Amino acid sequence: MKRLRLVFMLGGRTPDVGSPTTPAMLNGSRSLKRNLGLLFLVLALPASAADRAEEVRGTEIAFAKAFADRDAKKFFLYLADDAQFLGRRNTMHGKQEVIAGWSEFFKPSVAPFRWQPERVVTNAAGDLGFSSGPVFDEAGVQIGTFTSTWVRQPDGSWKILFDGGSACPTTKQSAQ
């Protein structure tokens, strides 16, 4: 009976309370076919922006984990071919330049920094994502903030297109 209520909520004729459902209401009526078509269309719609944002958050976390785990091969799989990474002094253009530039960060046995997403959003189409959050040094002190732009791939995975960050401003200790 709950299924029938859903069909009626989608615009079909609502029977009077207590009245029986007639075969015409269930079998072959145009409104039923139309409503089922609408239901299937709704079910086929892409995930909500919140769902896509959680996908981006999970991808950013996995990306950061690959770095922390010193897994360069996995880390570089997250790069779009035309990725652009903005460093403090230069911009790395394309996946190969990013790999060359970031390979240096994989030489130490312990990651020289780590990050985690705090803010994650996606566009309404669900194909672009943005993540931002703090960057910490080895001692756990926040040294900056990162920003990343992600692009959803045809297979449903996410690749990083733009990445950059900014250092925390230095704070002067006041003399007391």
Buried (B, 14 or more C-beta within 10 A) or exposed (E): EEEBEEBBEBEBEEEEEEEEEEEEBEEEBEBBEEBBEEBEEEEEEEEEBEEBBBBBBEBBBBBBBBBBEBEBEBBBEBBBEEBBBBEEEEEBEBBEBBBEBBEEBBEEEEBEBBBBBEEBBBEEEBBBBBBBBBBBEEEEEEBBBBBBBBBBEEEEEBBBBBBBBEEEEEEEEEEE
